[in-house]
Amino acid sequence: MPRFTATVDITHLPGILDPQGATIDRALPALGYTNVSQVKVGKTVRLVVDAETEAAARAQVDEMCHRLLANPVIEAFEISLSEQS
């Protein structure tokens, strides 16, 4: 059975407060990084899925995101898949 590496990038939805991003955004100029703005902090989940097809793997990871990995009320997610050799 094929194996797929899935990477899920989870970010806040527009309009949702991001206190970690705001703290970093305020701190960077003090460290000399005055050309940086709009800092956002999210999370990345990486996992390996055994599935018959890429579509089946994507559907399973999508279901995991909706049920556990992301909070759809305040977070958006993007799934990237690649087949392992």
Buried (B, 14 or more C-beta within 10 A) or exposed (E): EEEBBBBBBBBBEEEEEBEEBEEBBEEBEEEEEEEEEEBEBBEEBEEEBEBEEBEBBBEBBBEBBEEEBBBEEEBBBEBEBEEEE
